[in-house]
Amino acid sequence: MINSQDIKKGTCIRMDGKLYFCIDFLHVKPGKGNTIMRTTLKDVVSGNVLERRFNIGEKLEDVRVERRPYQFLYKEGEDFIFMNQETFEQIPIDKDLINGVNFMKEGQTVEVVTDASTETVLYADMPVKVVLQITYTEPGLKGDTATNTTKPATVETGAEIRVPLFINEGEMVEVDTRDGSYLGRVK
């Protein structure tokens, strides 16, 4: 159990039978009354975000989480098989629990967050930026750099992203795994 004033970004709590991560918090001292803790919580399973206020001193059930690097090995049906890089143990993780799954290639290292008490996988996070090769796009024209017009392109994982007109097949680009946006060309 932790006190409500001890909540920080990244703290995981169990509330109403669900697990929530704190993504933002603020101590509020109104002119009258008691100090409160205004928090923004994200549901681990559904991803829904909610705002919740707690009185200072209120007891909350905290969940101890562990973050470990796992390497993606292969896909088996709807599950993705990962290997713990410390113990070499292999575990399946459902597609819905992996953030940025469309940009994951074999050998990619992800951070897997587990509930330490039950060893249950809560979710897996891809790195924010990944470098991928363009496997298909319409040919670019020289000099098409003045406008910010984009065209569709397929990367080596099969995902489709939008890239500037001057990008050609075979080029390496940096992609943001959170929203699939083009970040830049890699030499």
C-alpha positions in Angstrom: 0.0 0.0 0.0 1.2 3.5 -0.8 -0.2 6.9 0.1 -1.8 9.0 -2.6 0.9 11.7 -2.3 3.6 9.2 -3.2 2.2 8.7 -6.7 4.7 9.6 -9.4 4.8 9.2 -13.2 5.2 5.5 -14.0 3.7 4.3 -10.7 1.3 1.3 -11.2 -1.7 1.0 -8.9 -4.6 -1.5 -8.7 -8.0 0.2 -8.5 -11.5 -1.3 -9.1 -9.9 -4.6 -10.0 -7.9 -3.0 -12.9 -4.2 -2.0 -13.2 -3.4 1.7 -14.0 -0.2 3.5 -14.7 0.1 7.1 -13.6 1.0 9.2 -16.7 0.6 12.6 -15.0 0.0 14.0 -11.5 -0.4 17.4 -9.7 -0.6 18.4 -6.1 -3.5 20.9 -5.7 -3.9 23.1 -2.6 -7.2 24.9 -2.9 -7.9 28.1 -0.9 -10.2 26.1 1.4 -10.2 22.5 2.2 -7.7 19.7 2.1 -4.9 19.2 -0.4 -5.7 16.8 -3.2 -3.8 14.8 -5.7 -5.0 15.2 -9.3 -3.8 12.2 -11.4 -4.1 11.1 -15.0 -4.2 7.3 -15.1 -3.9 4.9 -18.1 -5.6 1.5 -18.0 -2.9 -1.1 -18.7 -5.3 -3.5 -20.6 -7.6 -1.2 -22.6 -5.4 1.8 -22.9 -8.2 4.1 -21.7 -7.1 7.3 -20.0 -9.0 8.7 -17.0 -8.6 11.5 -14.5 -8.9 10.7 -10.8 -8.6 12.8 -7.7 -7.4 11.4 -4.4 -7.3 13.0 -0.9 -3.8 13.3 0.6 -3.2 10.4 2.9 -5.6 8.0 1.0 -4.2 4.5 0.8 -3.8 2.9 -2.6 -2.8 -0.6 -3.6 0.5 -0.4 -5.5 1.7 -3.0 -8.0 5.4 -3.8 -8.3 6.3 -3.9 -12.0 9.5 -5.1 -13.6 10.9 -3.9 -16.9 13.2 -6.3 -18.8 14.6 -6.4 -22.3 13.2 -9.2 -24.5 14.2 -10.1 -28.0 11.5 -10.8 -30.7 12.2 -14.2 -32.2 9.2 -15.2 -34.4 5.5 -15.0 -34.9 3.3 -18.1 -34.1 -0.4 -17.6 -35.0 -1.6 -14.4 -33.1 1.2 -14.7 -30.6 4.7 -13.2 -30.8 7.5 -15.3 -29.3 10.0 -13.3 -27.2 13.2 -14.4 -25.4 14.4 -13.0 -22.1 17.9 -11.7 -22.7 19.0 -12.6 -19.2 17.6 -16.1 -18.6 17.0 -17.1 -22.3 13.4 -18.2 -21.3 10.9 -17.9 -24.2 7.4 -16.5 -23.7 4.5 -15.8 -26.0 2.9 -12.3 -25.9 -0.4 -11.5 -27.6 -0.3 -9.0 -30.4 -2.7 -6.6 -28.6 -0.2 -6.1 -25.7 2.6 -4.9 -27.9 2.8 -1.1 -28.6 4.1 -0.5 -32.1 3.8 -4.1 -33.3 3.5 -3.2 -37.0 7.1 -1.9 -37.0 8.7 -4.9 -35.2 11.2 -7.1 -37.1 12.9 -10.3 -36.0 15.8 -9.7 -33.6 14.2 -6.4 -32.3 14.7 -5.8 -28.6 11.6 -4.5 -26.7 11.0 -3.6 -23.1 8.5 -6.0 -21.5 6.7 -4.8 -18.4 5.4 -7.6 -16.0 3.5 -7.7 -12.7 6.3 -8.9 -10.4 3.9 -10.7 -8.0 2.1 -12.8 -10.6 4.7 -12.7 -13.5 1.9 -11.6 -15.8 2.9 -9.7 -18.9 1.2 -6.3 -18.8 2.5 -4.9 -22.1 5.6 -4.6 -24.3 7.0 -1.3 -25.6 8.9 -0.9 -28.8 11.7 1.7 -28.9 10.2 5.1 -29.9 12.4 5.3 -33.0 13.3 2.4 -35.4 15.2 2.3 -38.6 13.4 0.4 -41.4 14.1 -0.1 -45.1 11.5 1.0 -47.8 10.5 -2.0 -49.8 8.0 -0.4 -52.1 7.1 3.2 -53.1 6.5 5.1 -56.2 9.7 6.5 -57.7 10.7 9.9 -56.4 11.5 12.9 -58.6 14.6 15.0 -58.1 13.8 18.4 -56.7 10.6 17.4 -54.9 11.8 18.8 -51.6 10.1 22.2 -51.5 6.6 21.0 -50.5 5.6 18.8 -47.6 3.6 16.5 -49.8 3.8 12.8 -48.9 3.2 9.5 -50.6 2.5 6.0 -49.3 5.5 3.6 -48.8 5.7 0.1 -47.5 8.5 -0.8 -45.1 10.3 -4.1 -44.6 7.8 -5.2 -41.8 4.8 -4.8 -44.2 3.5 -1.7 -42.5 2.5 1.3 -44.7 3.7 4.8 -43.8 3.7 8.2 -45.4 7.0 9.6 -46.7 8.1 12.7 -48.6 8.2 12.5 -52.4 12.0 12.3 -52.7 12.2 8.9 -50.8 12.9 5.9 -53.1 12.8 2.1 -52.7 15.8 0.6 -50.8 16.4 3.7 -48.6 16.5 3.5 -44.8 14.2 5.8 -42.9 13.5 6.4 -39.2 10.0 5.8 -38.1 8.1 6.8 -34.9 6.6 3.5 -33.6 3.9 5.4 -31.6 2.0 6.8 -34.6 3.9 5.5 -37.7 5.1 8.9 -38.7 8.2 9.4 -40.9 11.1 11.1 -38.9 13.9 11.3 -41.4 16.2 9.6 -43.8 19.1 7.5 -42.5 22.4 7.5 -44.4 
